[in-house]
Amino acid sequence: KPATPHTATIPLRLPLLRGERRLRIALVGLPNSGKSTFFEAVASTSVKSGALAGTRLAYNECAVQIGLDEARVIDLPSIRSPHHFEPQDRAALKYLLWGDERPPVSLHEPDGPPAPFAPPDVIVQVLDATSLEHHLELTLKLVNFGRPLVIALNKMDEAGERGIYVNAGALSAALGVPVVATAAIMGHGIAELFHAAVQTVRDGARPHAQPPSAHISAALEPLASLLGAPEIEQAFRIPAQLLVTQIAEGDPYFLDEMEQHFPGRLPEVERLLAGAAQALPRALADELHADRHHRAATLFEAATRFGAPHEGRGWRYWLDELFLSPRWGFIGSVAVFATVLFVVFYVSQWIDSETAARLVTWAAGWQPQSTAGVVGRAVVDGLIGLVGIVVPYMLPLVLLLVALEEVGIMARIA
């Protein structure tokens, strides 16, 4: 009797993002986040490269198949700082905001749009899970860009080896964006990340707004009212919160565009900035930076814990018991600093007596009289001095600090 054929039904998620509808996914991140490793893990053989307009910074682009959907992934140059958008970063940020759809304020720029394609449908920020707090400061900027955002919590394997655990769900709930744990170098979590990016675009999801703290928002309210004028919004075509923040931080690009396109409004802007600064305990830009750092630290503390890499009482468990204990943590920290001092003042002195001191004794008998001999002796003395600094003092200290960092002691002390 012939077997009855079985059919499987696979539901389609519509609309399919293919052809002209295919997604544009922009990869962004701070240096050393693993962003380039991430791109190399998904890149096809047909990688296209180009330079962002007006810069020598290169971007890479490749095609990716995500189930039945298609996407173009654009690997942008790393953003150097989560605070000041430096001139080198500006072209990448212009692409994230406008793509090749130039706003009125940039039509006069001779370099043209930063890249020859439309702005991204979704931004994927690659974060280093072992240095999460610093990277979250950039996240707090990107959520105000007004575009769908997905976070790749990268290097989770390294974080686990150091006993650092990040609750991706808690971080996602706080920011209102999908957070996917990844280890790009091993290919872990990449498929889940791209499926999350597609679903975010399909759902039209947007991050939670992340305005500054209440006392700063109150001080900036008059400035926000002025910059919220329809003609200014139409000229810049960026979210109001982002424009207010960039002007308040003194971003030279946005201030220059205000001066060129709204010269009559600039004195009022400067007056409102001065008034906001008077209502705050320090300079306005410094207050915004400190506030962003504080909010990033709060997110980090809410989503991160330190512990052993697995259940049980291994050596990382006892490190936690010592350095994270309110009772013994101070004693453990003092013991670490005492070890550093011991290495510097005792171990290094012993190494010095066995290396540089013997070289000095060996060279003491050489008393050249000729010019060439004097020059040679000077070179030897310089090399001995170099050995005397690097070998006994710098090398042991650096190795000790690296060891303390790798086993997770420095993170626990912090």
C-alpha positions in Angstrom: 0.0 0.0 0.0 1.6 3.3 -1.0 2.4 5.8 1.8 0.1 8.7 2.1 2.0 11.9 1.3 2.3 14.4 4.1 2.3 18.1 3.5 3.6 20.8 5.9 2.1 24.2 6.1 4.5 27.1 6.9 2.9 30.4 7.7 4.3 33.4 5.8 5.0 36.6 7.6 3.7 39.3 5.3 4.7 41.5 3.6 7.8 39.7 2.4 10.8 42.0 2.5 12.4 41.1 -0.9 13.5 42.9 -4.0 12.7 46.6 -3.9 11.3 46.1 -0.4 14.5 44.4 1.0 15.7 45.8 4.3 18.7 48.0 4.9 20.4 47.1 8.2 23.1 49.4 9.5 25.7 48.0 11.8 27.1 50.6 14.3 29.2 50.4 17.4 32.1 51.8 19.4 35.6 50.6 18.6 36.4 47.0 19.8 32.7 46.1 20.0 33.2 43.2 17.6 31.2 44.9 14.8 33.6 44.1 12.0 33.9 40.5 13.2 30.1 40.4 13.2 30.0 41.7 9.6 32.6 39.2 8.5 30.6 36.4 10.0 27.6 37.2 7.8 29.2 38.7 4.7 28.7 37.0 1.4 31.3 36.8 -1.3 30.0 39.9 -3.0 31.0 42.6 -0.5 30.9 46.1 -1.8 33.0 48.8 -0.3 33.0 52.6 -0.6 33.9 55.8 1.2 31.5 57.9 3.0 31.2 61.3 1.2 33.8 63.8 2.3 35.9 61.3 4.3 38.4 58.5 3.9 36.3 56.3 6.1 35.1 53.1 4.3 31.8 51.3 4.7 31.2 47.7 3.6 27.9 46.3 2.2 26.7 42.8 1.6 23.5 40.8 0.9 22.0 38.6 3.5 19.1 36.1 3.2 16.9 36.0 6.3 14.4 33.2 5.8 12.3 34.3 2.8 13.3 37.9 3.4 16.3 39.8 2.0 18.5 42.5 3.4 21.5 44.6 2.7 23.8 44.9 5.6 25.9 48.1 5.8 29.0 48.0 8.1 29.6 51.6 9.1 32.9 52.9 10.5 33.1 52.7 14.3 31.8 55.7 16.2 34.7 57.0 18.3 32.9 58.5 21.3 29.4 58.1 22.8 29.4 61.8 23.8 30.9 64.1 21.3 30.2 63.2 17.7 33.6 63.9 16.2 34.0 65.1 12.6 35.1 61.6 11.6 31.8 60.3 12.9 29.6 62.8 11.3 29.2 61.2 7.9 28.1 57.9 9.5 25.6 59.7 11.7 24.3 61.6 8.7 23.6 58.3 6.9 21.8 57.0 10.0 19.6 60.1 10.0 19.0 60.8 6.3 20.8 58.4 4.0 20.7 59.8 0.5 17.5 61.7 1.3 19.2 65.0 2.2 17.3 67.5 4.4 17.1 71.1 3.5 19.8 72.1 5.9 22.4 69.9 4.1 21.5 70.7 0.5 24.3 73.3 0.3 27.0 70.8 1.3 29.4 70.1 -1.7 30.1 66.5 -0.8 26.6 65.2 -1.4 24.8 62.6 0.6 27.2 60.4 2.7 26.2 57.1 0.9 24.4 56.4 -2.4 21.5 54.6 -0.8 18.5 55.3 1.4 18.7 55.4 5.2 18.6 52.2 7.2 15.3 50.5 8.0 16.8 49.3 11.3 19.9 50.0 13.2 21.8 47.2 14.8 24.1 48.4 17.6 26.9 45.9 18.5 27.8 46.1 22.2 30.7 44.6 24.0 29.2 42.7 26.9 32.5 42.9 28.9 32.4 46.7 28.8 28.6 47.2 28.7 28.3 50.4 30.7 30.5 52.5 28.3 28.6 51.1 25.2 25.2 51.9 26.7 26.0 55.6 26.6 25.9 55.4 22.8 22.7 53.4 23.0 21.1 56.2 24.9 21.9 58.4 21.9 20.8 56.0 19.2 17.3 55.5 20.8 16.6 59.1 20.0 17.4 58.7 16.3 13.8 57.7 15.6 14.6 54.5 13.8 14.0 50.9 14.8 16.9 49.6 16.9 18.1 46.1 17.8 21.0 45.5 20.2 23.5 42.7 19.6 24.9 41.9 23.0 28.2 40.6 21.7 31.2 38.8 23.3 28.8 37.0 25.7 31.3 34.1 25.8 34.1 36.3 27.1 31.7 37.9 29.6 30.8 34.4 30.9 34.4 33.5 31.3 34.9 36.6 33.5 31.8 35.8 35.5 29.8 38.7 34.0 26.1 37.9 33.4 23.8 40.3 31.6 20.0 39.9 31.7 19.1 40.6 28.1 15.4 40.6 28.9 15.8 43.3 31.6 17.8 45.4 29.3 15.3 45.0 26.5 12.4 46.0 28.8 14.2 49.1 30.0 15.1 50.3 26.5 12.1 49.0 24.5 14.3 47.3 21.9 15.1 43.7 21.2 18.4 42.6 22.9 20.0 39.4 21.5 23.0 37.7 23.1 25.7 36.9 20.5 29.2 35.7 20.2 30.1 36.8 16.7 33.4 35.1 16.5 31.7 31.7 17.0 28.5 32.6 15.1 26.2 32.3 18.1 23.0 34.3 18.1 23.5 35.8 14.6 20.4 34.2 13.1 18.3 35.2 16.0 19.5 38.7 15.8 18.6 39.1 12.1 15.2 37.6 12.7 14.6 40.1 15.5 15.6 42.9 13.1 13.2 41.8 10.5 10.4 41.4 13.0 11.1 44.8 14.5 10.7 46.5 11.1 7.6 44.5 10.3 6.0 45.5 13.6 7.0 49.1 13.2 8.5 49.1 16.7 10.3 52.1 18.1 12.6 52.4 21.1 11.4 54.0 24.3 12.3 57.7 24.4 15.3 58.4 26.6 15.2 62.1 27.6 17.6 63.5 30.1 16.8 63.5 33.7 13.9 65.7 35.0 16.0 68.6 36.2 17.8 68.9 32.8 14.6 68.5 30.8 13.0 71.3 32.8 16.0 73.6 32.1 15.9 72.8 28.4 12.1 73.1 28.0 12.2 76.7 26.6 14.9 75.6 24.1 12.8 72.6 23.1 9.8 74.9 22.5 11.8 77.1 20.2 13.4 74.3 18.3 10.0 72.6 17.9 8.9 75.3 15.5 7.5 73.6 12.3 10.0 75.4 10.0 13.0 74.1 12.1 11.6 70.6 12.3 11.1 70.6 8.5 14.6 71.9 7.8 16.5 69.4 10.0 14.1 66.4 9.7 15.3 64.7 12.8 13.5 63.9 16.1 13.0 66.9 18.3 14.7 65.3 21.3 17.9 64.6 19.3 18.0 68.2 17.9 17.6 69.7 21.4 20.3 67.5 22.8 22.8 68.2 20.0 22.3 71.9 20.3 22.6 71.8 24.1 25.8 69.8 23.9 27.3 72.4 21.5 27.5 70.2 18.4 29.3 72.5 15.9 27.5 70.9 12.9 24.0 71.7 14.2 24.9 75.1 15.5 26.5 76.0 12.2 23.4 74.9 10.3 21.2 77.0 12.7 23.4 80.0 12.0 23.2 79.6 8.2 19.5 78.8 7.9 18.0 80.6 10.9 20.3 83.5 11.7 17.5 85.4 13.3 16.8 82.6 15.8 20.5 82.0 16.8 20.7 84.8 19.4 17.6 83.5 21.1 19.0 79.9 21.0 22.2 81.2 22.7 20.2 83.1 25.3 18.2 80.0 26.2 21.3 77.9 26.4 22.9 80.4 28.8 19.7 80.4 30.9 19.6 76.6 31.0 23.2 76.5 32.1 22.5 78.9 35.0 19.8 76.5 36.3 22.3 73.6 36.4 25.2 72.9 38.8 27.8 72.8 36.0 28.3 73.5 32.3 25.4 72.3 30.2 27.4 69.9 28.0 29.1 68.5 31.1 25.8 68.0 32.8 24.3 66.2 29.8 27.4 63.9 29.6 27.3 63.2 33.3 23.6 62.5 33.2 24.0 60.1 30.3 26.8 58.3 32.1 24.6 58.0 35.2 21.7 56.6 33.3 23.9 54.1 31.5 25.4 53.0 34.8 21.9 52.5 36.2 20.9 50.4 33.3 24.1 48.4 33.7 23.6 47.7 37.4 19.9 46.7 36.8 20.8 44.2 34.1 24.2 42.8 35.2 25.4 40.6 38.0 28.8 39.0 38.7 29.1 35.3 39.6 30.6 32.0 38.8 30.4 30.7 35.2 28.3 27.8 36.4 26.5 26.6 39.4 28.8 25.3 42.2 31.5 26.6 44.4 34.4 27.0 42.0 37.2 29.5 42.4 35.0 32.3 40.9 32.4 31.6 43.6 35.0 32.3 46.3 36.2 35.5 44.4 32.6 36.7 44.6 32.4 35.8 48.3 35.5 37.8 49.0 35.3 40.9 46.7 31.5 41.4 46.5 30.9 41.0 50.2 30.1 44.2 52.1 32.2 42.8 55.0 35.2 41.3 53.3 35.3 43.3 50.0 37.4 46.1 51.4 39.9 43.7 52.9 40.2 41.9 49.5 40.7 45.1 47.7 43.4 46.2 50.1 45.1 42.8 49.6 45.1 43.3 45.9 46.7 46.8 46.2 49.2 45.4 48.7 50.1 42.7 46.1 50.7 45.4 43.5 53.0 47.4 45.8 54.8 44.2 46.8 55.5 43.4 43.1 56.7 47.0 42.5 58.9 47.4 45.5 60.2 43.9 46.2 59.8 41.6 43.2 60.9 44.3 40.8 63.9 45.2 42.9 65.0 41.5 42.9 64.6 41.2 39.2 66.5 44.5 38.8 69.4 43.1 40.8 69.5 40.0 38.6 69.3 41.9 35.3 70.1 45.6 35.0 72.5 45.6 38.0 74.6 42.8 36.5 74.7 44.6 33.2 75.9 47.8 34.9 78.7 45.8 36.6 79.6 44.2 33.4 79.8 47.5 31.5 81.7 49.3 34.3 85.0 47.9 33.2 84.7 49.4 29.7 86.2 52.8 29.7 86.7 53.7 26.0 89.0 56.6 24.9 88.1 56.8 21.2 85.1 58.7 19.8 83.6 55.5 18.4 84.1 53.8 21.8 82.4 56.6 23.7 79.5 56.5 21.3 79.3 52.7 21.7 79.4 53.1 25.5 76.6 55.6 25.4 74.4 53.2 23.3 75.2 50.4 25.8 74.3 52.6 28.7 71.0 53.6 27.0 70.1 49.9 26.4 71.0 49.0 30.0 68.7 51.9 31.2 65.9 50.6 28.9 66.3 47.1 30.3 66.4 48.4 33.8 63.0 50.1 33.4 61.1 47.6 31.2 62.2 44.2 32.5 62.1 44.6 36.3 59.4 47.3 36.7 57.0 47.6 33.7 56.8 44.0 32.6 55.9 42.4 36.0 53.4 45.2 36.7 51.7 44.9 33.4 51.5 41.1 33.6 50.0 41.3 37.1 47.3 43.8 36.0 46.4 41.7 33.0 46.1 38.6 35.2 43.9 40.5 37.7 41.7 41.7 34.8 41.4 38.3 33.1 40.3 36.4 36.2 37.7 39.1 36.9 39.2 40.6 40.1 39.3 44.1 38.8 35.7 44.0 37.7 34.7 42.8 41.1 36.7 45.5 42.9 34.9 48.1 40.7 
